């Protein structure tokens, strides 16, 4: 998903930040792709909290972490910060647990 050329583009766009240890990192959204049908909102929220914990553990295996309080029940997403060097491995790991990974793109206000 993210090769050398894509990562260079992220650098040019200013989407790469520095972690406290100096490593380069990017922000991602991770979306749960599990089916919701037939579950109450409370039950679904509990399932998402379990999913979030699992995602957090998987990210930690690659030097990444979840952004605190970023879980969106309605969007079924959580934000993460991942070292650039681990980005391909993280994408592969997330694909194996019913999760979609996208870059977190900053929104810019329209100019008048």
N, CA, C and O atoms as a GROMACS GRO file, in nm:
protein
  448
    1UNK      N    1   0.082  -0.120   0.000
    1UNK     CA    2   0.000   0.000   0.000
    1UNK      C    3   0.087   0.126   0.000
    1UNK      O    4   0.059   0.220  -0.075
    2UNK      N    5   0.190   0.128   0.083
    2UNK     CA    6   0.276   0.246   0.091
    2UNK      C    7   0.420   0.205   0.064
    2UNK      O    8   0.487   0.146   0.149
    3UNK      N    9   0.466   0.237  -0.056
    3UNK     CA   10   0.605   0.211  -0.092
    3UNK      C   11   0.689   0.336  -0.073
    3UNK      O   12   0.642   0.436  -0.018
    4UNK      N   13   0.813   0.329  -0.118
    4UNK     CA   14   0.907   0.440  -0.102
    4UNK      C   15   0.853   0.569  -0.165
    4UNK      O   16   0.862   0.676  -0.103
    5UNK      N   17   0.799   0.560  -0.286
    5UNK     CA   18   0.749   0.681  -0.354
    5UNK      C   19   0.634   0.746  -0.278
    5UNK      O   20   0.627   0.868  -0.267
    6UNK      N   21   0.543   0.663  -0.226
    6UNK     CA   22   0.430   0.717  -0.151
    6UNK      C   23   0.476   0.785  -0.022
    6UNK      O   24   0.423   0.888   0.017
    7UNK      N   25   0.574   0.726   0.043
    7UNK     CA   26   0.625   0.784   0.167
    7UNK      C   27   0.698   0.916   0.139
    7UNK      O   28   0.687   1.011   0.217
    8UNK      N   29   0.772   0.922   0.029
    8UNK     CA   30   0.836   1.049  -0.009
    8UNK      C   31   0.731   1.157  -0.035
    8UNK      O   32   0.750   1.273   0.002
    9UNK      N   33   0.621   1.119  -0.096
    9UNK     CA   34   0.513   1.215  -0.121
    9UNK      C   35   0.455   1.266   0.011
    9UNK      O   36   0.425   1.384   0.024
   10UNK      N   37   0.439   1.176   0.108
   10UNK     CA   38   0.389   1.217   0.240
   10UNK      C   39   0.483   1.320   0.303
   10UNK      O   40   0.438   1.417   0.364
   11UNK      N   41   0.612   1.299   0.288
   11UNK     CA   42   0.710   1.395   0.341
   11UNK      C   43   0.694   1.531   0.273
   11UNK      O   44   0.692   1.634   0.339
   12UNK      N   45   0.682   1.530   0.140
   12UNK     CA   46   0.666   1.656   0.066
   12UNK      C   47   0.539   1.730   0.106
   12UNK      O   48   0.537   1.853   0.109
   13UNK      N   49   0.433   1.655   0.136
   13UNK     CA   50   0.305   1.716   0.175
   13UNK      C   51   0.303   1.761   0.321
   13UNK      O   52   0.205   1.821   0.366
   14UNK      N   53   0.410   1.732   0.394
   14UNK     CA   54   0.415   1.771   0.535
   14UNK      C   55   0.330   1.684   0.626
   14UNK      O   56   0.289   1.728   0.733
   15UNK      N   57   0.303   1.560   0.584
   15UNK     CA   58   0.219   1.470   0.663
   15UNK      C   59   0.301   1.377   0.752
   15UNK      O   60   0.246   1.286   0.815
   16UNK      N   61   0.431   1.399   0.756
   16UNK     CA   62   0.519   1.318   0.840
   16UNK      C   63   0.558   1.402   0.961
   16UNK      O   64   0.598   1.518   0.946
   17UNK      N   65   0.546   1.345   1.078
   17UNK     CA   66   0.584   1.415   1.202
   17UNK      C   67   0.693   1.337   1.273
   17UNK      O   68   0.723   1.223   1.236
   18UNK      N   69   0.753   1.397   1.373
   18UNK     CA   70   0.860   1.332   1.449
   18UNK      C   71   0.807   1.283   1.583
   18UNK      O   72   0.736   1.354   1.654
   19UNK      N   73   0.844   1.160   1.615
   19UNK     CA   74   0.813   1.104   1.746
   19UNK      C   75   0.918   1.151   1.846
   19UNK      O   76   1.023   1.201   1.806
   20UNK      N   77   0.892   1.137   1.976
   20UNK     CA   78   0.990   1.180   2.077
   20UNK      C   79   1.129   1.117   2.058
   20UNK      O   80   1.230   1.177   2.093
   21UNK      N   81   1.133   0.995   2.002
   21UNK     CA   82   1.263   0.930   1.981
   21UNK      C   83   1.330   0.973   1.850
   21UNK      O   84   1.437   0.924   1.816
   22UNK      N   85   1.265   1.066   1.776
   22UNK     CA   86   1.321   1.116   1.652
   22UNK      C   87   1.275   1.044   1.526
   22UNK      O   88   1.301   1.091   1.415
   23UNK      N   89   1.206   0.932   1.542
   23UNK     CA   90   1.158   0.856   1.426
   23UNK      C   91   1.046   0.932   1.356
   23UNK      O   92   0.970   1.006   1.418
   24UNK      N   93   1.038   0.914   1.224
   24UNK     CA   94   0.930   0.974   1.147
   24UNK      C   95   0.804   0.890   1.164
   24UNK      O   96   0.810   0.767   1.173
   25UNK      N   97   0.688   0.957   1.166
   25UNK     CA   98   0.561   0.887   1.183
   25UNK      C   99   0.452   0.957   1.104
   25UNK      O  100   0.465   1.074   1.066
   26UNK      N  101   0.344   0.883   1.078
   26UNK     CA  102   0.226   0.939   1.013
   26UNK      C  103   0.104   0.906   1.097
   26UNK      O  104   0.104   0.812   1.176
   27UNK      N  105   0.000   0.985   1.078
   27UNK     CA  106  -0.127   0.962   1.146
   27UNK      C  107  -0.220   0.888   1.051
   27UNK      O  108  -0.228   0.918   0.932
   28UNK      N  109  -0.289   0.789   1.107
   28UNK     CA  110  -0.381   0.706   1.030
   28UNK      C  111  -0.517   0.702   1.096
   28UNK      O  112  -0.532   0.732   1.214
   29UNK      N  113  -0.617   0.666   1.016
   29UNK     CA  114  -0.744   0.623   1.074
   29UNK      C  115  -0.753   0.474   1.047
   29UNK      O  116  -0.717   0.426   0.939
   30UNK      N  117  -0.802   0.402   1.144
   30UNK     CA  118  -0.824   0.260   1.131
   30UNK      C  119  -0.973   0.238   1.150
   30UNK      O  120  -1.030   0.276   1.253
   31UNK      N  121  -1.037   0.177   1.050
   31UNK     CA  122  -1.182   0.158   1.054
   31UNK      C  123  -1.215   0.011   1.070
   31UNK      O  124  -1.163  -0.074   0.999
   32UNK      N  125  -1.303  -0.017   1.165
   32UNK     CA  126  -1.351  -0.153   1.187
   32UNK      C  127  -1.445  -0.190   1.073
   32UNK      O  128  -1.538  -0.116   1.041
   33UNK      N  129  -1.421  -0.306   1.012
   33UNK     CA  130  -1.502  -0.350   0.898
   33UNK      C  131  -1.594  -0.467   0.936
   33UNK      O  132  -1.650  -0.533   0.848
   34UNK      N  133  -1.610  -0.491   1.063
   34UNK     CA  134  -1.698  -0.599   1.108
   34UNK      C  135  -1.844  -0.560   1.089
   34UNK      O  136  -1.877  -0.442   1.097
   35UNK      N  137  -1.930  -0.657   1.063
   35UNK     CA  138  -2.073  -0.625   1.045
   35UNK      C  139  -2.139  -0.581   1.175
   35UNK      O  140  -2.110  -0.633   1.283
   36UNK      N  141  -2.228  -0.483   1.162
   36UNK     CA  142  -2.298  -0.424   1.276
   36UNK      C  143  -2.439  -0.480   1.292
   36UNK      O  144  -2.494  -0.477   1.402
   37UNK      N  145  -2.496  -0.530   1.186
   37UNK     CA  146  -2.637  -0.569   1.182
   37UNK      C  147  -2.679  -0.652   1.303
   37UNK      O  148  -2.612  -0.746   1.343
   38UNK      N  149  -2.793  -0.612   1.359
   38UNK     CA  150  -2.854  -0.686   1.468
   38UNK      C  151  -2.799  -0.658   1.606
   38UNK      O  152  -2.840  -0.724   1.702
   39UNK      N  153  -2.708  -0.565   1.621
   39UNK     CA  154  -2.652  -0.535   1.752
   39UNK      C  155  -2.705  -0.401   1.803
   39UNK      O  156  -2.722  -0.306   1.727
   40UNK      N  157  -2.732  -0.398   1.932
   40UNK     CA  158  -2.773  -0.270   1.993
   40UNK      C  159  -2.652  -0.177   1.994
   40UNK      O  160  -2.538  -0.220   1.981
   41UNK      N  161  -2.680  -0.048   2.009
   41UNK     CA  162  -2.570   0.050   2.012
   41UNK      C  163  -2.474   0.019   2.128
   41UNK      O  164  -2.353   0.029   2.111
   42UNK      N  165  -2.528  -0.018   2.244
   42UNK     CA  166  -2.443  -0.048   2.359
   42UNK      C  167  -2.356  -0.171   2.333
   42UNK      O  168  -2.236  -0.171   2.364
   43UNK      N  169  -2.415  -0.274   2.276
   43UNK     CA  170  -2.339  -0.395   2.248
   43UNK      C  171  -2.232  -0.367   2.141
   43UNK      O  172  -2.120  -0.418   2.150
   44UNK      N  173  -2.268  -0.286   2.041
   44UNK     CA  174  -2.172  -0.252   1.937
   44UNK      C  175  -2.057  -0.169   1.995
   44UNK      O  176  -1.942  -0.190   1.958
   45UNK      N  177  -2.089  -0.077   2.085
   45UNK     CA  178  -1.984   0.004   2.148
   45UNK      C  179  -1.887  -0.086   2.226
   45UNK      O  180  -1.766  -0.067   2.220
   46UNK      N  181  -1.942  -0.182   2.299
   46UNK     CA  182  -1.856  -0.275   2.374
   46UNK      C  183  -1.766  -0.355   2.278
   46UNK      O  184  -1.648  -0.376   2.306
   47UNK      N  185  -1.824  -0.399   2.167
   47UNK     CA  186  -1.746  -0.474   2.068
   47UNK      C  187  -1.636  -0.386   2.009
   47UNK      O  188  -1.524  -0.432   1.987
   48UNK      N  189  -1.668  -0.258   1.984
   48UNK     CA  190  -1.566  -0.166   1.932
   48UNK      C  191  -1.455  -0.140   2.033
   48UNK      O  192  -1.339  -0.127   1.996
   49UNK      N  193  -1.491  -0.132   2.161
   49UNK     CA  194  -1.388  -0.112   2.263
   49UNK      C  195  -1.292  -0.232   2.267
   49UNK      O  196  -1.172  -0.214   2.282
   50UNK      N  197  -1.347  -0.354   2.254
   50UNK     CA  198  -1.262  -0.473   2.248
   50UNK      C  199  -1.172  -0.468   2.124
   50UNK      O  200  -1.053  -0.498   2.130
   51UNK      N  201  -1.232  -0.430   2.010
   51UNK     CA  202  -1.158  -0.419   1.884
   51UNK      C  203  -1.047  -0.316   1.898
   51UNK      O  204  -0.935  -0.338   1.852
   52UNK      N  205  -1.078  -0.203   1.961
   52UNK     CA  206  -0.979  -0.096   1.981
   52UNK      C  207  -0.860  -0.146   2.063
   52UNK      O  208  -0.746  -0.115   2.032
   53UNK      N  209  -0.887  -0.222   2.168
   53UNK     CA  210  -0.778  -0.277   2.250
   53UNK      C  211  -0.689  -0.370   2.166
   53UNK      O  212  -0.566  -0.366   2.177
   54UNK      N  213  -0.753  -0.453   2.083
   54UNK     CA  214  -0.677  -0.543   1.996
   54UNK      C  215  -0.591  -0.464   1.897
   54UNK      O  216  -0.475  -0.497   1.877
   55UNK      N  217  -0.649  -0.362   1.837
   55UNK     CA  218  -0.575  -0.278   1.742
   55UNK      C  219  -0.457  -0.211   1.814
   55UNK      O  220  -0.347  -0.204   1.759
   56UNK      N  221  -0.479  -0.162   1.934
   56UNK     CA  222  -0.372  -0.099   2.011
   56UNK      C  223  -0.256  -0.193   2.035
   56UNK      O  224  -0.140  -0.153   2.024
   57UNK      N  225  -0.286  -0.318   2.068
   57UNK     CA  226  -0.179  -0.417   2.089
   57UNK      C  227  -0.102  -0.444   1.960
   57UNK      O  228   0.020  -0.452   1.960
   58UNK      N  229  -0.176  -0.456   1.851
   58UNK     CA  230  -0.111  -0.483   1.721
   58UNK      C  231  -0.023  -0.365   1.679
   58UNK      O  232   0.086  -0.384   1.626
   59UNK      N  233  -0.072  -0.243   1.702
   59UNK     CA  234   0.008  -0.126   1.669
   59UNK      C  235   0.135  -0.120   1.753
   59UNK      O  236   0.243  -0.088   1.703
   60UNK      N  237   0.122  -0.152   1.881
   60UNK     CA  238   0.238  -0.148   1.972
   60UNK      C  239   0.347  -0.244   1.925
   60UNK      O  240   0.466  -0.217   1.944
   61UNK      N  241   0.308  -0.356   1.864
   61UNK     CA  242   0.406  -0.451   1.811
   61UNK      C  243   0.493  -0.388   1.703
   61UNK      O  244   0.602  -0.437   1.673
   62UNK      N  245   0.445  -0.278   1.644
   62UNK     CA  246   0.517  -0.210   1.536
   62UNK      C  247   0.561  -0.070   1.575
   62UNK      O  248   0.596   0.011   1.489
   63UNK      N  249   0.561  -0.040   1.705
   63UNK     CA  250   0.604   0.091   1.752
   63UNK      C  251   0.500   0.200   1.737
   63UNK      O  252   0.530   0.318   1.756
   64UNK      N  253   0.377   0.162   1.705
   64UNK     CA  254   0.268   0.259   1.689
   64UNK      C  255   0.183   0.268   1.813
   64UNK      O  256   0.201   0.192   1.908
   65UNK      N  257   0.090   0.362   1.812
   65UNK     CA  258  -0.001   0.378   1.926
   65UNK      C  259  -0.132   0.440   1.879
   65UNK      O  260  -0.139   0.502   1.773
   66UNK      N  261  -0.233   0.422   1.960
   66UNK     CA  262  -0.362   0.486   1.935
   66UNK      C  263  -0.360   0.628   1.990
   66UNK      O  264  -0.290   0.656   2.087
   67UNK      N  265  -0.435   0.716   1.926
   67UNK     CA  266  -0.453   0.851   1.977
   67UNK      C  267  -0.562   0.842   2.084
   67UNK      O  268  -0.673   0.796   2.057
   68UNK      N  269  -0.531   0.887   2.204
   68UNK     CA  270  -0.623   0.878   2.316
   68UNK      C  271  -0.756   0.946   2.285
   68UNK      O  272  -0.759   1.054   2.227
   69UNK      N  273  -0.865   0.881   2.325
   69UNK     CA  274  -1.001   0.933   2.310
   69UNK      C  275  -1.039   0.962   2.165
   69UNK      O  276  -1.116   1.054   2.139
   70UNK      N  277  -0.988   0.884   2.071
   70UNK     CA  278  -1.019   0.909   1.930
   70UNK      C  279  -1.121   0.811   1.872
   70UNK      O  280  -1.154   0.820   1.754
   71UNK      N  281  -1.171   0.719   1.953
   71UNK     CA  282  -1.269   0.622   1.903
   71UNK      C  283  -1.399   0.691   1.865
   71UNK      O  284  -1.456   0.766   1.944
   72UNK      N  285  -1.444   0.667   1.742
   72UNK     CA  286  -1.573   0.716   1.695
   72UNK      C  287  -1.664   0.595   1.675
   72UNK      O  288  -1.640   0.513   1.586
   73UNK      N  289  -1.768   0.584   1.758
   73UNK     CA  290  -1.860   0.471   1.746
   73UNK      C  291  -1.936   0.480   1.615
   73UNK      O  292  -1.951   0.379   1.545
   74UNK      N  293  -1.983   0.599   1.580
   74UNK     CA  294  -2.061   0.613   1.457
   74UNK      C  295  -1.975   0.590   1.332
   74UNK      O  296  -2.022   0.533   1.234
   75UNK      N  297  -1.851   0.633   1.336
   75UNK     CA  298  -1.762   0.613   1.222
   75UNK      C  299  -1.688   0.482   1.225
   75UNK      O  300  -1.624   0.442   1.127
   76UNK      N  301  -1.695   0.413   1.340
   76UNK     CA  302  -1.627   0.286   1.359
   76UNK      C  303  -1.477   0.301   1.335
   76UNK      O  304  -1.413   0.212   1.279
   77UNK      N  305  -1.421   0.416   1.378
   77UNK     CA  306  -1.280   0.443   1.354
   77UNK      C  307  -1.207   0.482   1.481
   77UNK      O  308  -1.267   0.522   1.581
   78UNK      N  309  -1.077   0.469   1.473
   78UNK     CA  310  -0.986   0.515   1.576
   78UNK      C  311  -0.864   0.573   1.505
   78UNK      O  312  -0.828   0.527   1.396
   79UNK      N  313  -0.802   0.672   1.565
   79UNK     CA  314  -0.682   0.732   1.506
   79UNK      C  315  -0.558   0.667   1.566
   79UNK      O  316  -0.557   0.625   1.682
   80UNK      N  317  -0.453   0.662   1.485
   80UNK     CA  318  -0.328   0.600   1.528
   80UNK      C  319  -0.210   0.680   1.476
   80UNK      O  320  -0.220   0.753   1.377
   81UNK      N  321  -0.097   0.666   1.544
   81UNK     CA  322   0.030   0.722   1.499
   81UNK      C  323   0.125   0.604   1.479
   81UNK      O  324   0.144   0.522   1.568
   82UNK      N  325   0.184   0.597   1.359
   82UNK     CA  326   0.264   0.482   1.321
   82UNK      C  327   0.398   0.528   1.264
   82UNK      O  328   0.401   0.618   1.180
   83UNK      N  329   0.509   0.467   1.307
   83UNK     CA  330   0.638   0.500   1.247
   83UNK      C  331   0.636   0.470   1.096
   83UNK      O  332   0.585   0.367   1.054
   84UNK      N  333   0.691   0.560   1.018
   84UNK     CA  334   0.693   0.545   0.872
   84UNK      C  335   0.756   0.412   0.831
   84UNK      O  336   0.706   0.345   0.741
   85UNK      N  337   0.865   0.374   0.897
   85UNK     CA  338   0.934   0.249   0.862
   85UNK      C  339   0.846   0.126   0.882
   85UNK      O  340   0.869   0.023   0.820
   86UNK      N  341   0.746   0.137   0.968
   86UNK     CA  342   0.658   0.024   0.998
   86UNK      C  343   0.525   0.030   0.923
   86UNK      O  344   0.442  -0.060   0.938
   87UNK      N  345   0.505   0.133   0.843
   87UNK     CA  346   0.376   0.153   0.777
   87UNK      C  347   0.331   0.033   0.692
   87UNK      O  348   0.217  -0.010   0.707
   88UNK      N  349   0.415  -0.023   0.605
   88UNK     CA  350   0.371  -0.140   0.528
   88UNK      C  351   0.332  -0.258   0.617
   88UNK      O  352   0.233  -0.326   0.591
   89UNK      N  353   0.411  -0.284   0.721
   89UNK     CA  354   0.381  -0.396   0.811
   89UNK      C  355   0.252  -0.372   0.888
   89UNK      O  356   0.174  -0.465   0.909
   90UNK      N  357   0.228  -0.247   0.929
   90UNK     CA  358   0.104  -0.214   1.000
   90UNK      C  359  -0.016  -0.235   0.909
   90UNK      O  360  -0.117  -0.291   0.951
   91UNK      N  361  -0.006  -0.191   0.785
   91UNK     CA  362  -0.117  -0.211   0.690
   91UNK      C  363  -0.148  -0.359   0.673
   91UNK      O  364  -0.265  -0.397   0.669
   92UNK      N  365  -0.045  -0.442   0.663
   92UNK     CA  366  -0.066  -0.587   0.652
   92UNK      C  367  -0.130  -0.644   0.778
   92UNK      O  368  -0.220  -0.726   0.769
   93UNK      N  369  -0.084  -0.600   0.894
   93UNK     CA  370  -0.139  -0.648   1.020
   93UNK      C  371  -0.286  -0.610   1.035
   93UNK      O  372  -0.366  -0.690   1.083
   94UNK      N  373  -0.321  -0.488   0.995
   94UNK     CA  374  -0.459  -0.442   1.007
   94UNK      C  375  -0.552  -0.515   0.910
   94UNK      O  376  -0.668  -0.540   0.941
   95UNK      N  377  -0.501  -0.550   0.793
   95UNK     CA  378  -0.582  -0.624   0.695
   95UNK      C  379  -0.624  -0.759   0.751
   95UNK      O  380  -0.729  -0.812   0.715
   96UNK      N  381  -0.542  -0.814   0.840
   96UNK     CA  382  -0.573  -0.944   0.898
   96UNK      C  383  -0.672  -0.939   1.014
   96UNK      O  384  -0.704  -1.044   1.070
   97UNK      N  385  -0.719  -0.821   1.051
   97UNK     CA  386  -0.812  -0.813   1.165
   97UNK      C  387  -0.935  -0.726   1.132
   97UNK      O  388  -0.982  -0.649   1.215
   98UNK      N  389  -0.984  -0.740   1.009
   98UNK     CA  390  -1.107  -0.670   0.968
   98UNK      C  391  -1.096  -0.519   0.985
   98UNK      O  392  -1.190  -0.456   1.034
   99UNK      N  393  -0.984  -0.462   0.946
   99UNK     CA  394  -0.965  -0.318   0.961
   99UNK      C  395  -0.917  -0.256   0.830
   99UNK      O  396  -0.837  -0.316   0.758
  100UNK      N  397  -0.966  -0.138   0.803
  100UNK     CA  398  -0.922  -0.060   0.687
  100UNK      C  399  -0.834   0.053   0.739
  100UNK      O  400  -0.866   0.116   0.839
  101UNK      N  401  -0.723   0.079   0.670
  101UNK     CA  402  -0.629   0.183   0.711
  101UNK      C  403  -0.627   0.293   0.605
  101UNK      O  404  -0.616   0.266   0.485
  102UNK      N  405  -0.638   0.417   0.651
  102UNK     CA  406  -0.628   0.534   0.562
  102UNK      C  407  -0.540   0.638   0.630
  102UNK      O  408  -0.535   0.647   0.752
  103UNK      N  409  -0.473   0.718   0.549
  103UNK     CA  410  -0.398   0.830   0.603
  103UNK      C  411  -0.495   0.933   0.657
  103UNK      O  412  -0.600   0.957   0.598
  104UNK      N  413  -0.460   0.993   0.767
  104UNK     CA  414  -0.539   1.102   0.822
  104UNK      C  415  -0.494   1.229   0.753
  104UNK      O  416  -0.383   1.278   0.774
  105UNK      N  417  -0.581   1.281   0.670
  105UNK     CA  418  -0.549   1.400   0.591
  105UNK      C  419  -0.606   1.523   0.660
  105UNK      O  420  -0.724   1.525   0.695
  106UNK      N  421  -0.524   1.625   0.680
  106UNK     CA  422  -0.575   1.747   0.743
  106UNK      C  423  -0.676   1.815   0.651
  106UNK      O  424  -0.660   1.819   0.529
  107UNK      N  425  -0.780   1.869   0.712
  107UNK     CA  426  -0.880   1.942   0.635
  107UNK      C  427  -0.839   2.088   0.630
  107UNK      O  428  -0.791   2.144   0.728
  108UNK      N  429  -0.858   2.146   0.516
  108UNK     CA  430  -0.826   2.288   0.499
  108UNK      C  431  -0.953   2.364   0.469
  108UNK      O  432  -1.036   2.321   0.389
  109UNK      N  433  -0.967   2.476   0.534
  109UNK     CA  434  -1.084   2.560   0.511
  109UNK      C  435  -1.077   2.618   0.371
  109UNK      O  436  -0.970   2.652   0.320
  110UNK      N  437  -1.193   2.629   0.310
  110UNK     CA  438  -1.198   2.688   0.176
  110UNK      C  439  -1.162   2.835   0.184
  110UNK      O  440  -1.202   2.906   0.276
  111UNK      N  441  -1.088   2.879   0.085
  111UNK     CA  442  -1.050   3.020   0.081
  111UNK      C  443  -1.157   3.099   0.008
  111UNK      O  444  -1.218   3.049  -0.087
  112UNK      N  445  -1.180   3.222   0.052
  112UNK     CA  446  -1.280   3.308  -0.016
  112UNK      C  447  -1.220   3.369  -0.140
  112UNK      O  448  -1.289   3.444  -0.211
   0.00000   0.00000   0.00000
